[in-house]
């Protein structure tokens, strides 16, 4: 349990009522992001306040109206998940940077340049985000923010989410290894065994994963793979 000196306020306006709790800033942020943490470890005190600084407790009537319970832990969970948790400047910076990296990684994996059918390097995505002055919200999901980022950077670089199909030919000695890793990248659309024991297939993958896919195939086959972008 965090000490009162180190606790910050999490607050929520709910059903016309104001609620505050005192929480560990790191654990509360993790809980808000979806990690399973015992509420007792997050709270400095197991009380729901109307004004935490003044020590004014929320009434049972207000709690019932908003949360349909007077259980402090149930109410605290709702306040953290749906409300605002105070963050230190360093915390917010670290969370924004982590979320920014995940957004860039997602776009790099899924998107291509429609003019060349090739993926964009991560650095190009990063620069476009900087030029578009993208604000990363540490609490919004990656998927939600990816849509916003794509819309903003389309005015700066040609980009879109697209799947591509690649034809591959694998020597018989390596088919087992390759067959097992393909689901990590995409879906096998067609496949056929050749008389010489080799395996040919058409695999659909996110456009941005072309380089990684080729690199993995070359690693598994010791460079004896043949690939072609369809």
Secondary structure, 3 states (H helix, E strand, C coil): CCCCCCCEEEEEEECCEEEEEEECHHHHHHHHCCCCCCHHHHECCCCCEEECCCCEECCHHHHHHHHCCCCHHHHHHHHHHHCEECCCHHHHHHHHHHHHHHHHHHHHHHEEECCCCECCCHHHHHHHHHHCCCCCCCCCCHHHHHHHHHHHHCCCCCCEECEEEEEEEECHHHHHHHHHHHHHHEEEEEEEECCCCCEEEEEEEEHHHHHHHHHHHHHHHCCCEEEEEC
